[in-house]
Amino acid sequence: MLTFTLRRLLVAIPTLLFISLVIFLLVDLAPGSPLSDIPLTIPPDVRARMIAALGADQPVFVRYLLWLRQFFLVEPAYLFDSWFGTNLANGAQRIVSWQSRSPVFDIIGQRMPQTLTVIGTAYLVGITIALPIGIYSAYRQYSIFDQLGTLFAMIGFSVPTFFSGTLFIIIFAVWLGWLPTKYDTQLQVVDWETFKEQLRQMALPVMTLGLANAAAISRYMRSSMLDNMTQDYVRTARAKGMTERTVVLKHVLRNSMIPVVTVIALGIPSIFGGAIITENLFGVNGIGAALIGAINASDLPMVQTLAFIFAVLIVTFNLIADVIYGLLDPRIRYD
Amino acid sequence: MKLKTALLGAAAAFALAPAAQAERGTDGELKLTFPQAVSIMNPYLSGGTKDIWGSSMVLEPMAGIDPEGNLIPKLAVEIPTLENGGISADMMSITWKLQPGLMWSDGTPVTAEDAVFTAAYCMDPAGGCSQATKYEGVASVEAVDASTVKVTFTAPKPNPYTAFVGALAPILQKAQFAACTGAAAPTCTDANNMPVGTGPYKVTGFAVNDTVSFEANPNYRDPAKPAFASAVIKGGGDAEGSARAVMETGEFDYAWNTQIPPDSQAAMAAAGKGQFVVAFGTLVERIEMNTTNPSADLPEGERSTAKHPHPILSDIRVRTALSKAIDRSILVEVGYGAGGKPTCNVIPGPAAWASDNTACLTQDMPGAMALLDEAGWVDSDGDKIRDKDGKKLSILYQTTVNPIRQDFQALIKDWWTELGVEVELKAIDPSVFFGGDAGSPDTFQKFYADVEMYANNSDSPDPEVYLGQYQCKNAPRPETQWQGENINRFCDPAYDAMIAELSTTTDIAARQELAKKLNDMVTKDSMIVVPLVHRGTLSAHSLTLGGVVMNSWDSELWNIADWYRMK
């Protein structure tokens, strides 16, 4: 197991380097300029000087190597410095966003909490709704409840979040006036009142995303349950005279959870990635909103760094899922 | 039309309402929302309007501009003029005097050294200052004494109100930015995000591309202002969402740039929580005619250059016919509602600078057809498309991807098709179209199309620089790496001569006359530029927010110190 993990980690290094190069070239070759947003009243010579000040006029490989250095040497040095009060970085140039001129990792640090709270909660809510629906739908296959569950999943799958989100805004904020439409990122939860306020402002984005998440997971749960329901060991359990409750929740559910847990685990990197549309719609300043803002502004350092972090997360969680398989199922051996 | 009149009336009523005499910080929190979030609070490192408006709450220039386009003192005691001796008789220098007792929000005094430093900061070539044009032609800036700043120019300057005037050229605190000049400018994250200023608010928190929080500046020069104790700008989302948060849910007091379709405007106004306000500057949506041949058959490097005149559009009768076929009031109704009005001018305002050119406002289909007949373009083969010498009257019409522009394209295509013109439409991603990449065939400068539509404006009420764009030498061409503002490749020695005359004319009335003539030369006399819609900036504010006066010549938040909560 250990050698397997180490081997996978070593393979991951060239993979990630290659991914970083591909992302860099793709972002660089994509049309657009960091200055396409500024007014036409700014004349060409001033634009040229602004581009030079950003360092965007350098050849692409110079910029790529510089980015590699900054990502793997300078940024960890700054992180180390901030933890231990050392001075390893010695004022070296960090990865700086072209749009805001702020260090990219500061922006990510500012935004990660919102993404984790909102998207993470939506994921949890989605799972909490999906599992009972999936279990009961499978147990009472083709019943009214199963049909309703299927309808719910179909809606969750097929209605895009920009539509369901706007619909929720119109119902709950405009007509009923219960919930705010814009997420207040400055809100500090210090007492019961501010906690309630936080719940209220999270309600709409969590609902929007939770619906989409629940739809997918409930279908996995249902089909996995159905696969197990007809197995011999279930009949044996019933024949032994166990209650339906024990049969379904102890025997069938446990065995059905294995593929569902995998699906849930592999979805975790997407929590870090944020939700581009939902975050934008509700003004949640998360990673997704940062990514789309940076793409629109052709902010290469920001897009590159975020895309690369997503790549690292996906590779890591794939590895973790593989390792967990081995732990969950003794029949799986990697050595 | 009714809605527009109502809006203007309401805006005027607010302008006239006497400001409530409140004390500083008694009205709670002022909440603003921008569809695009503020990225940086230093206007010298950003060209984005959102950033400049945000920073104008904190940083102030010597003088601002009021809604009528007149200069008003901000940090200066008065506006320097020839009469009061502030401008030297030879127009080579201007002397600003700071108000006595001015303080930065950190409690230190504002001195002439801060202004001298600011000019040096922006004029440093390594800094990539986005407002460098404001300091163009400046030979030196010196502190005569602690409160007097003298700006000397390299040549006589009829319009010396560029440096230190308006939200684009405010004064920075030397103590804060001293280590941030030249190449170091972008690295000073704290200073760029939380500049110390003299304005009514000071920054207390900054989340990049999301939220800026402010509190009332304790050292603001008017002890009774601002009425609000704190303020916040929340950014992100879209124009629709921002407008909704003010007009329908009432979560915010003010939303900047709520340009939404006319039917949504009416629906939101009906909710009764807020109102739309509009200010008209010089922003004009226009169709630009290519005077050179963009044909793909020409070799690269000669395409769309002065070497090959346009085979169809070189004839002024064709250009005029295309303009006559357009019904501008329908375009306004469909696209902008209260946020636009039809125009025939490149310089639609201020009123004193605008030509009385209104001939294009009524659509004239028969007139347009007669012109094309006269020019020899007739439908000889019965396919409903006019032709001449075996060549079809066919036009490629490009613009950016934008729902309103695509509506305009469809409408105008219908009118032109009715004329017997074959129209091919093309929509380009705005970041490519405006990106200026010399390697891309789709930039608006390269203009590989027959006509193209976008909007442009002058960044000051005096349009000298703006009109100067249409000089022959400013045509984008391979030798300039396809940079340049004269995208029509318009070339008229008489026009260039008049621009030169404008740059030496000091009398304001004479300048206005010249500007009108220049405006007419590129519009009604030559039909090189076909203006369509004079676009305003449409914003929304809550009915409980008082003191809002729209301004299109300076920051829209120019008088935010006077805003108050209506009780």
Interface residues (C-beta under 8 A of the other chain):
Chain A: P31 G32 S33 L35 S36 D37 I38 P39 L40 T41 I42 P43 P44 V46 R47 A48 R49 M50 I51 A52 A53 L54 Q93 V96 S97 Q99 S100 R101 S102 P103 D106 I107 Q110 R111 I169 A173 V174 G177 P180 T181 K182 D184 T185 Q186 N280 L281 F282 G283 N285 A289 A290 G293 N296 S298
Chain B: T33 A37 S39 I40 L45 S46 G47 G48 T49 P125 A126 G127 G128 C129 S130 A132 T133 A183 A185 P186 T187 T189 N192 N193 G205 A207 V208 N209 D210 T211 S213 V232 K234 G235 G236 G237 D238 G241 R244 A245 E248 T249 E251 F252 A271 D429 P430 S431 V432 F433 F434 G435 G436 D437 S440 D442 N456 N457 S458 D459 V465 Y466 T480 Q483 G484 E485
